[in-house]
Amino acid sequence: MNKSIDRQKLEAIAARWALQPDGAPFATHSSVLMPAVRDGAPVMLKLTSEPDEIRGGGLLAWWMGRSTVQVLEREKDALLMERPSGTRSLLNMAIEGQDAEAVDILCSVVATLHLPGSSPLPPLQPIETFFEPLLDSEWEDPIVQTGRRFASELLLGPIDLVTLHGDIQHYNVLDAGNGRWVAIDPKGLYGDRTYDYVNLFRNPLATFATDPAVFSRRIAQIEQHAHIDPRRLSQWIVAFCALCLVWDYYPEGSSDADRELAGLALSRATAPS
């Protein structure tokens, strides 16, 4: 269900931050957004009451535009950001046969996001609590059971603890122009850096997620770019697919694509180190 649009609140914030609307406001499942212009530059106003979105806004501000949209204003549940105006799309690149280039771009963005910052970290959600729905699940589904076991093992021995975007994929990295690609919509997590490469395997379409050749090529790309153990990455993929099945947020029920992707990852996840 999409959020309702509080037009009076939007108008009040727009007046306070000197914004000129540049399109109709629209609602997502978690937020209300309004494209606008300030001082001649395109911006996006975001209102949300969701804790993970507010936490993500704090992380976005902490990154200070390092491979992310620049945060211009922030207070409570309101966030004003630059609005990327580039013409390229990672989704279109993937559809047009350039998914390898799209994944290269995603890997470059993630590498920058994982760099340490100079200021204290904002409040973040530990990845252990993010995976609690899976860890606490009593499902007897084989994929869920395997994913739960992998998650328990992975969370006991993280290798590199970093700030995590939490949802890096083709829809959440945009062309800002001038050769800049910037991340949006972080979830504000903290944990094993390998996890941040998982979501791109589920995107941008199920046909990519379930294609064995695409899966193998992406694993090899990430190993080369980020020096990540393919076995560990595959275990995280199975664990996240299992978490998605437990969440069961698909309108038609649990996604068959998650089951297929978990199956592709399982053989690598259980291979000898």
C-alpha atoms as a printed R data frame, in Angstrom:
    type eleno elety resid chain resno      x       y       z
1   ATOM     1    CA   MET     A     1  0.000   0.000   0.000
2   ATOM     2    CA   ASN     A     2  1.363   3.419  -0.978
3   ATOM     3    CA   LYS     A     3  1.660   6.275   1.479
4   ATOM     4    CA   SER     A     4 -1.005   8.989   1.406
5   ATOM     5    CA   ILE     A     5  0.125  12.393   0.187
6   ATOM     6    CA   ASP     A     6 -0.046  15.211   2.735
7   ATOM     7    CA   ARG     A     7 -0.111  18.193   0.375
8   ATOM     8    CA   GLN     A     8 -0.237  20.774   3.148
9   ATOM     9    CA   LYS     A     9  2.967  19.419   4.655
10  ATOM    10    CA   LEU     A    10  4.643  19.346   1.261
11  ATOM    11    CA   GLU     A    11  3.655  22.953   0.612
12  ATOM    12    CA   ALA     A    12  4.924  24.055   4.044
13  ATOM    13    CA   ILE     A    13  8.322  22.411   3.569
14  ATOM    14    CA   ALA     A    14  8.572  23.665  -0.001
15  ATOM    15    CA   ALA     A    15  8.007  27.218   1.210
16  ATOM    16    CA   ARG     A    16 10.542  26.869   4.040
17  ATOM    17    CA   TRP     A    17 13.231  25.427   1.770
18  ATOM    18    CA   ALA     A    18 12.480  27.733  -1.177
19  ATOM    19    CA   LEU     A    19 11.373  24.954  -3.531
20  ATOM    20    CA   GLN     A    20  9.410  25.294  -6.737
21  ATOM    21    CA   PRO     A    21  7.446  22.122  -7.578
22  ATOM    22    CA   ASP     A    22  8.610  20.526 -10.814
23  ATOM    23    CA   GLY     A    23  6.042  17.788 -11.185
24  ATOM    24    CA   ALA     A    24  3.292  16.095  -9.249
25  ATOM    25    CA   PRO     A    25  4.158  14.478  -5.905
26  ATOM    26    CA   PHE     A    26  3.915  10.694  -5.879
27  ATOM    27    CA   ALA     A    27  3.803   7.993  -3.233
28  ATOM    28    CA   THR     A    28  5.690   4.729  -2.845
29  ATOM    29    CA   HIS     A    29  5.146   2.009  -0.253
30  ATOM    30    CA   SER     A    30  7.459   3.850   2.149
31  ATOM    31    CA   SER     A    31  7.651   7.512   1.155
32  ATOM    32    CA   VAL     A    32  6.153  10.516  -0.576
33  ATOM    33    CA   LEU     A    33  8.388  12.257  -3.111
34  ATOM    34    CA   MET     A    34  8.073  15.543  -4.954
35  ATOM    35    CA   PRO     A    35 10.370  16.698  -7.771
36  ATOM    36    CA   ALA     A    36 11.256  20.356  -7.414
37  ATOM    37    CA   VAL     A    37 13.733  23.072  -8.372
38  ATOM    38    CA   ARG     A    38 15.803  25.224  -6.021
39  ATOM    39    CA   ASP     A    39 18.088  27.980  -7.259
40  ATOM    40    CA   GLY     A    40 17.682  26.601 -10.757
41  ATOM    41    CA   ALA     A    41 18.870  23.087  -9.849
42  ATOM    42    CA   PRO     A    42 16.665  19.968  -9.918
43  ATOM    43    CA   VAL     A    43 16.054  18.505  -6.461
44  ATOM    44    CA   MET     A    44 13.873  15.815  -4.883
45  ATOM    45    CA   LEU     A    45 11.945  16.209  -1.637
46  ATOM    46    CA   LYS     A    46 11.279  13.002   0.279
47  ATOM    47    CA   LEU     A    47  8.936  12.564   3.241
48  ATOM    48    CA   THR     A    48  8.822   9.308   5.175
49  ATOM    49    CA   SER     A    49  7.883   7.975   8.582
50  ATOM    50    CA   GLU     A    50  9.565   4.592   8.074
51  ATOM    51    CA   PRO     A    51 12.486   4.033  10.497
52  ATOM    52    CA   ASP     A    52 14.706   2.339   7.902
53  ATOM    53    CA   GLU     A    53 14.144   5.184   5.431
54  ATOM    54    CA   ILE     A    54 14.939   7.820   8.068
55  ATOM    55    CA   ARG     A    55 18.032   5.864   9.086
56  ATOM    56    CA   GLY     A    56 19.016   5.622   5.434
57  ATOM    57    CA   GLY     A    57 18.679   9.379   5.100
58  ATOM    58    CA   GLY     A    58 21.145   9.823   7.949
59  ATOM    59    CA   LEU     A    59 23.640   7.551   6.212
60  ATOM    60    CA   LEU     A    60 23.100   9.367   2.930
61  ATOM    61    CA   ALA     A    61 24.001  12.641   4.650
62  ATOM    62    CA   TRP     A    62 27.062  11.009   6.283
63  ATOM    63    CA   TRP     A    63 28.395   9.949   2.879
64  ATOM    64    CA   MET     A    64 28.427  13.637   1.845
65  ATOM    65    CA   GLY     A    65 27.916  12.901  -1.838
66  ATOM    66    CA   ARG     A    66 30.626  10.221  -2.134
67  ATOM    67    CA   SER     A    67 29.006   8.156  -4.911
68  ATOM    68    CA   THR     A    68 25.588   9.163  -3.588
69  ATOM    69    CA   VAL     A    69 23.123  11.943  -4.229
70  ATOM    70    CA   GLN     A    70 24.032  15.033  -2.236
71  ATOM    71    CA   VAL     A    71 21.797  15.749   0.757
72  ATOM    72    CA   LEU     A    72 20.887  19.446   0.797
73  ATOM    73    CA   GLU     A    73 18.513  19.627   3.761
74  ATOM    74    CA   ARG     A    74 17.430  17.146   6.411
75  ATOM    75    CA   GLU     A    75 15.097  17.347   9.373
76  ATOM    76    CA   LYS     A    76 13.111  14.600  11.114
77  ATOM    77    CA   ASP     A    77 11.114  12.856   8.387
78  ATOM    78    CA   ALA     A    78 12.011  15.239   5.515
79  ATOM    79    CA   LEU     A    79 14.983  14.960   3.175
80  ATOM    80    CA   LEU     A    80 15.987  17.216   0.291
81  ATOM    81    CA   MET     A    81 18.415  15.743  -2.234
82  ATOM    82    CA   GLU     A    82 19.917  16.585  -5.572
83  ATOM    83    CA   ARG     A    83 17.898  15.052  -8.416
84  ATOM    84    CA   PRO     A    84 20.104  13.145 -10.862
85  ATOM    85    CA   SER     A    85 19.572  14.392 -14.409
86  ATOM    86    CA   GLY     A    86 21.734  12.051 -16.476
87  ATOM    87    CA   THR     A    87 20.185  10.152 -19.361
88  ATOM    88    CA   ARG     A    88 21.728   6.707 -18.885
89  ATOM    89    CA   SER     A    89 20.029   3.885 -16.986
90  ATOM    90    CA   LEU     A    90 21.561   0.716 -15.576
91  ATOM    91    CA   LEU     A    91 18.245  -1.026 -16.217
92  ATOM    92    CA   ASN     A    92 18.325  -0.097 -19.901
93  ATOM    93    CA   MET     A    93 21.986  -1.010 -20.146
94  ATOM    94    CA   ALA     A    94 21.243  -4.484 -18.801
95  ATOM    95    CA   ILE     A    95 18.277  -4.984 -21.116
96  ATOM    96    CA   GLU     A    96 20.342  -3.838 -24.108
97  ATOM    97    CA   GLY     A    97 23.115  -6.366 -23.468
98  ATOM    98    CA   GLN     A    98 25.417  -4.185 -21.354
99  ATOM    99    CA   ASP     A    99 24.791  -5.755 -17.968
100 ATOM   100    CA   ALA     A   100 28.506  -6.440 -17.522
101 ATOM   101    CA   GLU     A   101 29.172  -2.706 -17.782
102 ATOM   102    CA   ALA     A   102 26.288  -2.015 -15.395
103 ATOM   103    CA   VAL     A   103 27.743  -4.414 -12.822
104 ATOM   104    CA   ASP     A   104 31.161  -2.770 -13.178
105 ATOM   105    CA   ILE     A   105 29.512   0.562 -12.327
106 ATOM   106    CA   LEU     A   106 27.679  -0.950  -9.349
107 ATOM   107    CA   CYS     A   107 30.926  -2.440  -8.039
108 ATOM   108    CA   SER     A   108 32.703   0.916  -8.326
109 ATOM   109    CA   VAL     A   109 29.927   2.671  -6.416
110 ATOM   110    CA   VAL     A   110 29.906   0.042  -3.664
111 ATOM   111    CA   ALA     A   111 33.686   0.278  -3.254
112 ATOM   112    CA   THR     A   112 33.405   4.019  -2.581
113 ATOM   113    CA   LEU     A   113 30.491   3.609  -0.176
114 ATOM   114    CA   HIS     A   114 32.502   1.154   1.904
115 ATOM   115    CA   LEU     A   115 35.385   3.564   2.474
116 ATOM   116    CA   PRO     A   116 35.716   4.934   6.025
117 ATOM   117    CA   GLY     A   117 34.514   8.455   6.672
118 ATOM   118    CA   SER     A   118 35.968  11.283   8.719
119 ATOM   119    CA   SER     A   119 32.940  11.843  10.990
120 ATOM   120    CA   PRO     A   120 31.223   9.555  13.516
121 ATOM   121    CA   LEU     A   121 28.772   7.084  12.019
122 ATOM   122    CA   PRO     A   122 25.053   7.823  12.216
123 ATOM   123    CA   PRO     A   123 22.724   5.260  13.830
124 ATOM   124    CA   LEU     A   124 22.757   2.082  11.720
125 ATOM   125    CA   GLN     A   125 21.015  -1.282  11.930
126 ATOM   126    CA   PRO     A   126 23.339  -4.240  12.545
127 ATOM   127    CA   ILE     A   127 22.922  -6.823   9.837
128 ATOM   128    CA   GLU     A   128 22.296  -9.415  12.584
129 ATOM   129    CA   THR     A   129 18.982  -7.782  13.491
130 ATOM   130    CA   PHE     A   130 18.112  -7.317   9.811
131 ATOM   131    CA   PHE     A   131 18.297 -11.100   9.394
132 ATOM   132    CA   GLU     A   132 16.306 -11.882  12.556
133 ATOM   133    CA   PRO     A   133 13.123 -12.798  10.625
134 ATOM   134    CA   LEU     A   134 15.100 -15.579   8.938
135 ATOM   135    CA   LEU     A   135 17.065 -16.616  12.017
136 ATOM   136    CA   ASP     A   136 13.851 -16.835  14.060
137 ATOM   137    CA   SER     A   137 11.871 -18.567  11.332
138 ATOM   138    CA   GLU     A   138 10.610 -22.103  11.913
139 ATOM   139    CA   TRP     A   139  9.858 -22.762   8.258
140 ATOM   140    CA   GLU     A   140 10.772 -26.279   7.182
141 ATOM   141    CA   ASP     A   141 11.263 -25.186   3.576
142 ATOM   142    CA   PRO     A   142 14.669 -26.575   2.437
143 ATOM   143    CA   ILE     A   143 15.875 -23.248   1.003
144 ATOM   144    CA   VAL     A   144 14.862 -21.395   4.163
145 ATOM   145    CA   GLN     A   145 16.586 -23.988   6.351
146 ATOM   146    CA   THR     A   146 19.783 -23.821   4.297
147 ATOM   147    CA   GLY     A   147 19.701 -20.029   4.152
148 ATOM   148    CA   ARG     A   148 19.171 -19.856   7.905
149 ATOM   149    CA   ARG     A   149 22.195 -22.099   8.484
150 ATOM   150    CA   PHE     A   150 24.362 -20.016   6.139
151 ATOM   151    CA   ALA     A   151 23.218 -16.756   7.770
152 ATOM   152    CA   SER     A   152 24.031 -18.084  11.245
153 ATOM   153    CA   GLU     A   153 27.519 -19.117  10.139
154 ATOM   154    CA   LEU     A   154 28.213 -15.909   8.202
155 ATOM   155    CA   LEU     A   155 27.106 -13.654  11.040
156 ATOM   156    CA   LEU     A   156 29.425 -15.425  13.468
157 ATOM   157    CA   GLY     A   157 32.505 -14.587  11.446
158 ATOM   158    CA   PRO     A   158 32.276 -11.338   9.456
159 ATOM   159    CA   ILE     A   159 35.443 -10.477   7.569
160 ATOM   160    CA   ASP     A   160 35.186  -6.733   6.854
161 ATOM   161    CA   LEU     A   161 32.695  -4.657   8.823
162 ATOM   162    CA   VAL     A   162 31.582  -1.541   6.913
163 ATOM   163    CA   THR     A   163 28.670   0.798   6.408
164 ATOM   164    CA   LEU     A   164 26.251  -0.999   4.088
165 ATOM   165    CA   HIS     A   165 23.898   0.576   1.592
166 ATOM   166    CA   GLY     A   166 21.703  -2.503   1.919
167 ATOM   167    CA   ASP     A   167 19.977  -2.380  -1.470
168 ATOM   168    CA   ILE     A   168 22.563  -1.870  -4.198
169 ATOM   169    CA   GLN     A   169 21.059  -2.780  -7.555
170 ATOM   170    CA   HIS     A   170 20.259  -1.385 -10.977
171 ATOM   171    CA   TYR     A   171 17.317   0.762  -9.829
172 ATOM   172    CA   ASN     A   172 19.167   2.409  -6.939
173 ATOM   173    CA   VAL     A   173 22.238   3.761  -8.758
174 ATOM   174    CA   LEU     A   174 21.449   6.659 -11.098
175 ATOM   175    CA   ASP     A   175 23.262   8.679 -13.726
176 ATOM   176    CA   ALA     A   176 23.917  12.137 -12.305
177 ATOM   177    CA   GLY     A   177 25.647  13.370 -15.479
178 ATOM   178    CA   ASN     A   178 29.304  14.297 -15.991
179 ATOM   179    CA   GLY     A   179 30.296  10.663 -15.570
180 ATOM   180    CA   ARG     A   180 28.919  10.437 -12.016
181 ATOM   181    CA   TRP     A   181 26.864   7.461 -10.903
182 ATOM   182    CA   VAL     A   182 25.188   7.975  -7.535
183 ATOM   183    CA   ALA     A   183 23.364   5.728  -5.113
184 ATOM   184    CA   ILE     A   184 19.943   6.494  -3.671
185 ATOM   185    CA   ASP     A   185 17.677   4.885  -1.079
186 ATOM   186    CA   PRO     A   186 20.155   3.262   1.338
187 ATOM   187    CA   LYS     A   187 18.764   1.118   4.162
188 ATOM   188    CA   GLY     A   188 21.403   2.129   6.695
189 ATOM   189    CA   LEU     A   189 22.919  -1.214   7.691
190 ATOM   190    CA   TYR     A   190 26.267  -2.183   9.200
191 ATOM   191    CA   GLY     A   191 28.032  -5.498   8.690
192 ATOM   192    CA   ASP     A   192 29.974  -7.771   6.344
193 ATOM   193    CA   ARG     A   193 30.816  -5.889   3.135
194 ATOM   194    CA   THR     A   194 30.092  -8.997   1.038
195 ATOM   195    CA   TYR     A   195 26.393  -8.586   1.754
196 ATOM   196    CA   ASP     A   196 26.195  -5.345  -0.245
197 ATOM   197    CA   TYR     A   197 26.774  -7.237  -3.504
198 ATOM   198    CA   VAL     A   198 23.854  -9.629  -3.025
199 ATOM   199    CA   ASN     A   199 20.877  -7.596  -4.207
200 ATOM   200    CA   LEU     A   200 22.242  -6.940  -7.683
201 ATOM   201    CA   PHE     A   201 21.889 -10.680  -8.358
202 ATOM   202    CA   ARG     A   202 18.116 -10.352  -7.936
203 ATOM   203    CA   ASN     A   203 17.924  -7.471 -10.405
204 ATOM   204    CA   PRO     A   204 16.996  -5.848 -12.658
205 ATOM   205    CA   LEU     A   205 14.599  -8.590 -13.836
206 ATOM   206    CA   ALA     A   206 13.934 -12.217 -12.962
207 ATOM   207    CA   THR     A   207 15.298 -13.265 -16.353
208 ATOM   208    CA   PHE     A   208 18.724 -11.997 -15.279
209 ATOM   209    CA   ALA     A   209 18.530 -13.471 -11.789
210 ATOM   210    CA   THR     A   210 17.777 -16.963 -13.072
211 ATOM   211    CA   ASP     A   211 20.174 -17.068 -16.031
212 ATOM   212    CA   PRO     A   212 23.119 -19.377 -15.135
213 ATOM   213    CA   ALA     A   213 25.499 -17.577 -17.513
214 ATOM   214    CA   VAL     A   214 24.625 -14.161 -16.059
215 ATOM   215    CA   PHE     A   215 25.018 -15.516 -12.529
216 ATOM   216    CA   SER     A   216 28.474 -16.970 -13.236
217 ATOM   217    CA   ARG     A   217 29.677 -13.842 -14.998
218 ATOM   218    CA   ARG     A   218 28.509 -11.603 -12.153
219 ATOM   219    CA   ILE     A   219 30.225 -13.782  -9.545
220 ATOM   220    CA   ALA     A   220 33.490 -13.539 -11.506
221 ATOM   221    CA   GLN     A   221 33.145  -9.755 -11.927
222 ATOM   222    CA   ILE     A   222 32.621  -9.161  -8.235
223 ATOM   223    CA   GLU     A   223 35.491 -11.458  -7.309
224 ATOM   224    CA   GLN     A   224 37.751  -9.452  -9.619
225 ATOM   225    CA   HIS     A   225 36.520  -6.006  -8.565
226 ATOM   226    CA   ALA     A   226 36.111  -6.501  -4.832
227 ATOM   227    CA   HIS     A   227 38.367  -9.496  -4.103
228 ATOM   228    CA   ILE     A   228 35.449 -11.306  -2.512
229 ATOM   229    CA   ASP     A   229 35.368 -15.067  -1.977
230 ATOM   230    CA   PRO     A   230 32.789 -16.486  -4.447
231 ATOM   231    CA   ARG     A   231 31.805 -19.156  -1.932
232 ATOM   232    CA   ARG     A   232 31.054 -16.597   0.781
233 ATOM   233    CA   LEU     A   233 29.161 -14.405  -1.674
234 ATOM   234    CA   SER     A   234 27.099 -17.400  -2.812
235 ATOM   235    CA   GLN     A   235 26.246 -18.256   0.795
236 ATOM   236    CA   TRP     A   236 25.034 -14.694   1.360
237 ATOM   237    CA   ILE     A   237 22.898 -14.956  -1.801
238 ATOM   238    CA   VAL     A   238 21.233 -18.127  -0.531
239 ATOM   239    CA   ALA     A   239 20.704 -16.522   2.887
240 ATOM   240    CA   PHE     A   240 19.127 -13.402   1.398
241 ATOM   241    CA   CYS     A   241 16.878 -15.383  -0.942
242 ATOM   242    CA   ALA     A   242 15.725 -17.341   2.112
243 ATOM   243    CA   LEU     A   243 15.064 -14.081   3.988
244 ATOM   244    CA   CYS     A   244 12.980 -12.829   1.054
245 ATOM   245    CA   LEU     A   245 10.934 -16.029   1.112
246 ATOM   246    CA   VAL     A   246 10.290 -15.585   4.833
247 ATOM   247    CA   TRP     A   247  9.280 -11.947   4.289
248 ATOM   248    CA   ASP     A   248  6.900 -13.147   1.562
249 ATOM   249    CA   TYR     A   249  6.295  -9.604   0.313
250 ATOM   250    CA   TYR     A   250  5.435 -10.609  -3.230
251 ATOM   251    CA   PRO     A   251  1.777 -10.031  -4.156
252 ATOM   252    CA   GLU     A   252  1.505 -13.531  -5.621
253 ATOM   253    CA   GLY     A   253  3.402 -15.187  -2.759
254 ATOM   254    CA   SER     A   254  7.022 -16.281  -2.512
255 ATOM   255    CA   SER     A   255  9.003 -15.563  -5.632
256 ATOM   256    CA   ASP     A   256  9.976 -18.508  -7.825
257 ATOM   257    CA   ALA     A   257 12.920 -16.387  -9.002
258 ATOM   258    CA   ASP     A   258 14.355 -16.354  -5.470
259 ATOM   259    CA   ARG     A   259 14.161 -20.136  -5.373
260 ATOM   260    CA   GLU     A   260 15.892 -20.419  -8.740
261 ATOM   261    CA   LEU     A   261 18.585 -17.923  -7.780
262 ATOM   262    CA   ALA     A   262 19.195 -19.754  -4.510
263 ATOM   263    CA   GLY     A   263 19.555 -22.957  -6.498
264 ATOM   264    CA   LEU     A   264 22.177 -21.375  -8.752
265 ATOM   265    CA   ALA     A   265 24.118 -20.128  -5.736
266 ATOM   266    CA   LEU     A   266 23.888 -23.332  -3.736
267 ATOM   267    CA   SER     A   267 26.445 -25.344  -5.703
268 ATOM   268    CA   ARG     A   268 29.052 -22.613  -5.269
269 ATOM   269    CA   ALA     A   269 28.035 -22.016  -1.666
270 ATOM   270    CA   THR     A   270 28.829 -25.596  -0.715
271 ATOM   271    CA   ALA     A   271 32.020 -25.950  -2.776
272 ATOM   272    CA   PRO     A   272 35.274 -26.512  -0.854
273 ATOM   273    CA   SER     A   273 37.098 -23.314   0.105
